[in-house]
Amino acid sequence: MMGFIAVLSIPSIIQVLVQTQRSNSEYTSYKRYLSTHLHMLSWYSYELKPGSKSWRSLETVRKRHLRAGTTARLKNQGTVSQRDLSLTIFGFMGFAMLKPDEFQITQLKEGDLDAFVHFWGVIGSMLGIKDRYNICRKTYEETHQICQVILDKVYTPCLTNVPEYFEHSARAMTVGASAYFSNIEANFVIYKTKHLANVPGYIYTEVDRLVLLRKLKRCRCK
């Protein structure tokens, strides 16, 4: 959920989403992100081969992206670029890659993390991301480094100074999603997203608070 919220902070992405009018209200957000959730479940649950449920799902999502990009271009509202697709893949797996402890994710056996990277690399390729733009590389280590750069250079700045419509879209998404994830609340999800993205001041644990205090002390000393 936090990854989806983070993606809304990318100006070029939210510009396209707004013009589709499929995420502007609680009801349309509910339909859109329930659909996204069900698509993702099919990717995890069914073998990816021609004609399978996961294969058809990915074809459907790719066609939607192409239509959204075409419509946006016709309206002079941007497009769905390779950069945007790559940043969207980060929304699915980036926080889990960089901060697995936040989600209680652990490697049960050797190779699990490499398999996770390979899985999302294939998903990205199926959605139309060219190899040079695919953030999931051949190794876990390289992918981790790329995700860290994306967080530092893109998501932290974008979530520090969010674009127009971010707040409205994020709340609409969260309220809509609460129909099937009943234990989520908009203020918490947005706060937690900014915490995960290392937005200054968004502390969550006592350790975070102590780290912030040490940084403030160093600043005062200077």
Backbone hydrogen bonds in HBPLUS format (Angstrom, degrees):
<---DONOR---> <-ACCEPTOR-->    atom                        ^
c    i                          cat <-CA-CA->   ^        H-A-AA   ^      H-
h    n   atom  resd res      DA  || num        DHA   H-A  angle D-A-AA Bond
n    s   type  num  typ     dist DA aas  dist angle  dist       angle   num
A0005-ILE N   A0001-MET O   3.07 MM   4  6.43 156.2  2.13 149.9 156.6     1
A0006-ALA N   A0002-MET O   2.91 MM   4  6.14 157.5  1.96 146.8 153.0     2
A0007-VAL N   A0003-GLY O   3.09 MM   4  6.36 152.3  2.17 145.5 151.8     3
A0008-LEU N   A0005-ILE O   3.06 MM   3  5.39 133.2  2.29 104.0 116.2     4
A0009-SER N   A0006-ALA O   2.91 MM   3  5.48 160.4  1.95 116.8 123.4     5
A0010-ILE N   A0007-VAL O   3.15 MM   3  5.71 169.4  2.16 117.8 121.0     6
A0013-ILE N   A0010-ILE O   2.98 MM   3  5.41 128.6  2.26 111.9 125.6     7
A0014-ILE N   A0010-ILE O   3.02 MM   4  6.23 169.9  2.03 168.7 171.6     8
A0015-GLN N   A0011-PRO O   3.04 MM   4  6.03 148.0  2.14 144.2 152.6     9
A0017-LEU N   A0013-ILE O   2.99 MM   4  6.29 163.5  2.01 153.2 158.3    10
A0018-VAL N   A0014-ILE O   2.89 MM   4  5.93 159.1  1.93 146.9 151.4    11
A0019-GLN N   A0015-GLN O   3.37 MM   4  6.57 158.5  2.42 140.0 144.8    12
A0020-THR N   A0016-VAL O   3.23 MM   4  6.53 133.3  2.47 142.9 154.9    13
A0020-THR N   A0017-LEU O   3.20 MM   3  5.27 136.1  2.40  96.7 108.6    14
A0021-GLN N   A0018-VAL O   3.11 MM   3  5.38 145.3  2.23 105.1 115.0    15
A0029-SER N   A0025-SER O   2.88 MM   4  5.91 155.6  1.94 147.2 155.0    16
A0030-TYR N   A0026-GLU O   2.89 MM   4  5.98 148.6  1.98 136.7 145.6    17
A0031-LYS N   A0027-TYR O   3.06 MM   4  6.41 160.1  2.10 151.4 155.2    18
A0032-ARG N   A0028-THR O   2.92 MM   4  6.09 162.8  1.95 147.4 152.7    19
A0033-TYR N   A0029-SER O   2.90 MM   4  5.94 175.6  1.90 156.2 157.7    20
A0034-LEU N   A0030-TYR O   2.98 MM   4  5.85 143.5  2.11 141.0 150.3    21
A0035-SER N   A0031-LYS O   3.08 MM   4  6.08 155.8  2.14 137.9 144.8    22
A0036-THR N   A0032-ARG O   2.96 MM   4  6.29 151.0  2.05 139.7 148.3    23
A0037-HIS N   A0033-TYR O   2.98 MM   4  5.99 157.4  2.03 133.0 139.0    24
A0038-LEU N   A0034-LEU O   2.93 MM   4  6.18 159.3  1.97 150.9 156.1    25
A0039-HIS N   A0035-SER O   2.91 MM   4  6.14 155.5  1.97 149.7 156.8    26
A0040-MET N   A0036-THR O   2.95 MM   4  6.20 163.3  1.98 151.4 155.7    27
A0041-LEU N   A0037-HIS O   2.98 MM   4  6.25 154.7  2.04 147.0 153.9    28
A0042-SER N   A0038-LEU O   3.09 MM   4  6.34 150.0  2.18 142.9 150.3    29
A0042-SER N   A0039-HIS O   3.06 MM   3  5.19 119.2  2.44  96.8 111.9    30
A0043-TRP N   A0039-HIS O   3.11 MM   4  6.51 144.9  2.23 147.0 156.9    31
A0043-TRP N   A0040-MET O   3.11 MM   3  5.10 121.4  2.47  94.1 108.7    32
A0044-TYR N   A0040-MET O   3.18 MM   4  6.53 151.3  2.27 148.7 155.5    33
A0045-SER N   A0041-LEU O   2.93 MM   4  5.99 139.1  2.10 142.7 154.6    34
A0046-TYR N   A0042-SER O   3.08 MM   4  5.77 153.2  2.16 147.8 148.5    35
A0052-SER N   A0049-LYS O   2.92 MM   3  5.60 166.1  1.94 149.8 151.6    36
A0056-ARG N   A0052-SER O   2.94 MM   4  6.22 166.7  1.96 157.6 160.2    37
A0057-SER N   A0053-LYS O   2.94 MM   4  6.06 151.3  2.03 142.2 150.7    38
A0058-LEU N   A0054-SER O   3.03 MM   4  6.25 160.8  2.07 148.0 151.6    39
A0059-GLU N   A0055-TRP O   3.03 MM   4  6.31 154.1  2.10 148.1 155.6    40
A0060-THR N   A0056-ARG O   2.96 MM   4  6.19 153.3  2.04 145.9 152.9    41
A0061-VAL N   A0057-SER O   2.98 MM   4  6.32 161.6  2.02 154.0 158.3    42
A0062-ARG N   A0058-LEU O   2.93 MM   4  6.06 162.0  1.96 147.6 152.8    43
A0063-LYS N   A0059-GLU O   3.02 MM   4  6.20 157.7  2.07 146.1 151.8    44
A0064-ARG N   A0060-THR O   3.03 MM   4  6.31 151.6  2.11 146.5 154.5    45
A0065-HIS N   A0061-VAL O   3.01 MM   4  6.33 155.4  2.07 150.7 156.8    46
A0066-LEU N   A0062-ARG O   3.00 MM   4  6.30 156.7  2.05 148.3 154.8    47
A0067-ARG N   A0063-LYS O   2.91 MM   4  6.17 158.6  1.96 149.5 155.0    48
A0068-ALA N   A0064-ARG O   2.86 MM   4  6.05 162.5  1.89 150.3 155.5    49
A0069-GLY N   A0065-HIS O   2.88 MM   4  6.05 158.2  1.93 148.6 154.6    50
A0070-THR N   A0066-LEU O   2.95 MM   4  6.14 158.7  2.00 146.6 152.4    51
A0071-THR N   A0067-ARG O   2.90 MM   4  6.08 168.0  1.91 155.0 158.2    52
A0072-ALA N   A0068-ALA O   2.95 MM   4  6.06 158.7  2.00 145.1 151.3    53
A0073-ARG N   A0069-GLY O   3.01 MM   4  6.20 157.2  2.06 146.4 152.1    54
A0074-LEU N   A0070-THR O   3.04 MM   4  6.30 158.6  2.09 150.0 155.7    55
A0075-LYS N   A0071-THR O   3.10 MM   4  6.33 139.1  2.28 142.3 153.0    56
A0075-LYS N   A0072-ALA O   3.18 MM   3  5.13 127.6  2.47  93.1 106.7    57
A0077-GLN N   A0072-ALA O   2.69 MM   5  4.71 175.9  1.69 149.7 148.2    58
A0076-ASN N   A0073-ARG O   3.04 MM   3  4.85 160.6  2.08 102.3 107.5    59
A0085-LEU N   A0081-SER O   3.00 MM   4  6.33 158.6  2.05 150.7 156.2    60
A0086-SER N   A0082-GLN O   2.97 MM   4  6.17 159.2  2.02 148.8 154.3    61
A0087-LEU N   A0083-ARG O   2.91 MM   4  6.16 158.1  1.96 152.0 158.2    62
A0088-THR N   A0084-ASP O   2.90 MM   4  6.08 140.2  2.06 140.8 152.0    63
A0089-ILE N   A0085-LEU O   3.00 MM   4  6.35 148.9  2.10 145.2 152.9    64
A0090-PHE N   A0086-SER O   3.14 MM   4  6.51 150.0  2.23 142.2 150.1    65
A0091-GLY N   A0087-LEU O   3.21 MM   4  6.55 142.2  2.36 132.9 142.3    66
A0091-GLY N   A0088-THR O   2.90 MM   3  4.92 118.1  2.30  93.9 110.0    67
A0092-PHE N   A0089-ILE O   2.97 MM   3  5.19 135.3  2.18 102.0 114.3    68
A0093-MET N   A0089-ILE O   3.11 MM   4  6.47 153.9  2.18 152.6 159.8    69
A0094-GLY N   A0090-PHE O   2.55 MM   4  4.30 153.4  1.61 132.4 137.9    70
A0097-MET N   A0093-MET O   2.95 MM   4  6.07 144.7  2.07 146.8 157.0    71
A0098-LEU N   A0094-GLY O   2.94 MM   4  6.20 159.4  1.98 153.7 158.5    72
A0099-LYS N   A0095-PHE O   2.74 MM   4  5.55 159.1  1.78 148.9 155.2    73
A0102-GLU N   A0099-LYS O   3.07 MM   3  5.65 143.0  2.21 114.1 123.4    74
A0103-PHE N   A0100-PRO O   2.98 MM   3  5.42 149.4  2.08 110.2 119.3    75
A0105-ILE N   A0100-PRO O   2.94 MM   5  4.87 176.3  1.94 140.3 139.1    76
A0104-GLN N   A0101-ASP O   3.30 MM   3  4.85 168.1  2.31  97.4 100.7    77
A0112-ASP N   A0109-LYS O   3.13 MM   3  5.96 157.6  2.18 148.9 149.1    78
A0115-ALA N   A0111-GLY O   2.91 MM   4  6.11 150.3  2.00 147.7 156.6    79
A0116-PHE N   A0112-ASP O   2.89 MM   4  6.20 148.5  1.99 145.9 154.7    80
A0117-VAL N   A0113-LEU O   3.02 MM   4  6.32 158.3  2.07 147.3 152.1    81
A0118-HIS N   A0114-ASP O   2.90 MM   4  6.14 160.5  1.94 147.0 152.7    82
A0119-PHE N   A0115-ALA O   2.85 MM   4  6.02 160.3  1.88 149.6 154.9    83
A0120-TRP N   A0116-PHE O   3.19 MM   4  6.47 168.0  2.20 151.6 152.8    84
A0121-GLY N   A0117-VAL O   2.88 MM   4  6.04 142.5  2.02 145.5 157.2    85
A0122-VAL N   A0118-HIS O   2.94 MM   4  6.19 155.5  2.00 153.7 158.5    86
A0123-ILE N   A0119-PHE O   3.01 MM   4  6.34 158.6  2.06 147.2 153.7    87
A0124-GLY N   A0120-TRP O   2.94 MM   4  6.03 161.7  1.97 141.0 145.8    88
A0125-SER N   A0121-GLY O   3.02 MM   4  6.25 155.9  2.08 142.9 149.4    89
A0126-MET N   A0122-VAL O   2.86 MM   4  6.12 160.4  1.90 154.7 159.9    90
A0127-LEU N   A0123-ILE O   2.98 MM   4  6.23 137.9  2.16 144.5 156.2    91
A0127-LEU N   A0124-GLY O   3.18 MM   3  5.10 127.6  2.47  92.0 105.7    92
A0129-ILE N   A0124-GLY O   2.97 MM   5  5.45 162.9  2.00 150.1 145.8    93
A0128-GLY N   A0125-SER O   3.02 MM   3  5.20 159.1  2.06 106.4 112.1    94
A0133-TYR N   A0130-LYS O   2.92 MM   3  5.49 146.9  2.03 117.1 126.9    95
A0134-ASN N   A0130-LYS O   3.09 MM   4  6.19 118.9  2.48 146.1 161.6    96
A0134-ASN N   A0131-ASP O   3.23 MM   3  5.08 150.8  2.32  97.9 106.5    97
A0143-THR N   A0139-THR O   3.17 MM   4  6.31 162.3  2.20 144.8 150.2    98
A0144-HIS N   A0140-TYR O   2.82 MM   4  5.98 155.3  1.88 152.6 159.7    99
A0145-GLN N   A0141-GLU O   3.06 MM   4  6.34 156.5  2.12 147.0 152.6   100
A0146-ILE N   A0142-GLU O   3.02 MM   4  6.31 158.2  2.07 149.1 154.8   101
A0147-CYS N   A0143-THR O   2.90 MM   4  6.12 164.1  1.93 153.0 157.3   102
A0148-GLN N   A0144-HIS O   2.95 MM   4  6.16 151.0  2.04 145.8 153.9   103
A0149-VAL N   A0145-GLN O   3.05 MM   4  6.35 155.2  2.12 147.5 153.5   104
A0150-ILE N   A0146-ILE O   2.95 MM   4  6.25 161.0  1.99 153.0 158.4   105
A0151-LEU N   A0147-CYS O   2.89 MM   4  6.11 156.9  1.94 147.1 153.5   106
A0152-ASP N   A0148-GLN O   2.94 MM   4  6.14 169.5  1.95 151.3 154.0   107
A0153-LYS N   A0149-VAL O   2.78 MM   4  5.79 165.8  1.80 155.9 160.2   108
A0154-VAL N   A0150-ILE O   2.85 MM   4  5.28 144.9  1.97 136.1 143.7   109
A0155-TYR N   A0150-ILE O   3.15 MM   5  6.59 155.3  2.21 146.0 153.1   110
A0156-THR N   A0151-LEU O   2.85 MM   5  5.81 164.6  1.87 164.0 163.0   111
A0158-CYS N   A0154-VAL O   2.97 MM   4  6.04 162.0  2.00 152.4 158.4   112
A0159-LEU N   A0155-TYR O   2.89 MM   4  5.87 155.9  1.95 150.0 155.3   113
A0160-THR N   A0156-THR O   2.98 MM   4  6.02 125.9  2.28 139.4 153.3   114
A0160-THR N   A0157-PRO O   3.21 MM   3  5.01 135.3  2.42  91.1 103.7   115
A0161-ASN N   A0157-PRO O   3.05 MM   4  6.28 157.6  2.10 151.4 155.4   116
A0166-PHE N   A0163-PRO O   3.15 MM   3  5.67 158.4  2.20 130.0 132.9   117
A0169-SER N   A0165-TYR O   2.88 MM   4  5.85 166.2  1.90 150.0 154.8   118
A0170-ALA N   A0166-PHE O   2.74 MM   4  5.81 163.1  1.77 160.0 165.1   119
A0171-ARG N   A0167-GLU O   3.03 MM   4  6.13 160.9  2.06 146.9 151.8   120
A0172-ALA N   A0168-HIS O   2.91 MM   4  6.08 158.1  1.96 148.8 155.7   121
A0173-MET N   A0169-SER O   2.88 MM   4  6.02 158.1  1.93 146.3 152.3   122
A0174-THR N   A0170-ALA O   2.99 MM   4  6.16 162.5  2.02 145.4 150.1   123
A0175-VAL N   A0171-ARG O   2.90 MM   4  6.00 170.5  1.91 153.2 156.0   124
A0176-GLY N   A0172-ALA O   2.91 MM   4  5.92 157.5  1.96 142.5 149.8   125
A0177-ALA N   A0173-MET O   2.79 MM   4  5.95 157.6  1.84 148.7 155.3   126
A0178-SER N   A0174-THR O   2.96 MM   4  6.11 132.2  2.20 139.2 151.5   127
A0178-SER N   A0175-VAL O   3.23 MM   3  5.11 131.5  2.48  91.3 104.2   128
A0179-ALA N   A0176-GLY O   3.25 MM   3  5.89 164.5  2.28 112.8 117.5   129
A0180-TYR N   A0177-ALA O   2.99 MM   3  5.76 154.5  2.05 120.1 126.0   130
A0181-PHE N   A0177-ALA O   2.77 MM   4  5.88 145.0  1.89 149.0 159.1   131
A0189-VAL N   A0185-GLU O   2.98 MM   4  6.16 168.8  1.99 163.2 166.8   132
A0190-ILE N   A0186-ALA O   2.99 MM   4  6.15 170.0  2.00 163.1 164.9   133
A0191-TYR N   A0187-ASN O   2.99 MM   4  6.06 160.6  2.02 144.3 150.5   134
A0192-LYS N   A0188-PHE O   2.74 MM   4  5.90 167.9  1.75 158.5 162.1   135
A0193-THR N   A0189-VAL O   2.92 MM   4  6.03 151.1  2.00 142.5 150.5   136
A0194-LYS N   A0190-ILE O   3.09 MM   4  6.37 160.1  2.14 148.4 152.6   137
A0195-HIS N   A0191-TYR O   2.88 MM   4  6.18 148.9  1.98 147.8 157.8   138
A0196-LEU N   A0192-LYS O   2.87 MM   4  6.12 161.5  1.91 151.4 155.3   139
A0197-ALA N   A0193-THR O   3.01 MM   4  6.23 141.3  2.16 140.5 151.6   140
A0199-VAL N   A0194-LYS O   2.97 MM   5  5.31 170.3  1.98 163.3 160.1   141
A0198-ASN N   A0195-HIS O   3.06 MM   3  5.22 161.0  2.10 110.3 113.2   142
A0202-TYR N   A0199-VAL O   3.21 MM   3  5.95 166.2  2.23 146.1 147.3   143
A0209-ARG N   A0205-THR O   3.05 MM   4  6.43 153.3  2.12 146.1 153.5   144
A0210-LEU N   A0206-GLU O   2.98 MM   4  6.28 157.9  2.03 151.2 156.1   145
A0211-VAL N   A0207-VAL O   2.95 MM   4  6.19 158.1  2.00 151.9 158.1   146
A0212-LEU N   A0208-ASP O   2.94 MM   4  6.18 159.1  1.99 149.5 155.0   147
A0213-LEU N   A0209-ARG O   2.95 MM   4  6.22 155.4  2.01 146.6 153.5   148
A0214-ARG N   A0210-LEU O   2.99 MM   4  6.25 155.9  2.05 147.2 153.1   149
A0215-LYS N   A0211-VAL O   3.04 MM   4  6.33 154.2  2.11 147.1 154.1   150
A0216-LEU N   A0212-LEU O   2.93 MM   4  6.21 157.1  1.98 151.0 157.3   151
A0217-LYS N   A0213-LEU O   2.93 MM   4  6.17 153.5  2.01 147.5 154.6   152
A0218-ARG N   A0214-ARG O   3.02 MM   4  6.27 155.8  2.08 146.0 152.0   153
A0219-CYS N   A0215-LYS O   2.99 MM   4  6.27 151.6  2.08 145.5 153.5   154
A0220-ARG N   A0216-LEU O   2.98 MM   4  6.26 154.7  2.05 147.4 153.7   155
A0221-CYS N   A0217-LYS O   2.97 MM   4  6.21 149.3  2.07 145.2 153.8   156
A0222-LYS N   A0218-ARG O   3.18 MM   4  6.44 142.7  2.33 141.1 149.7   157
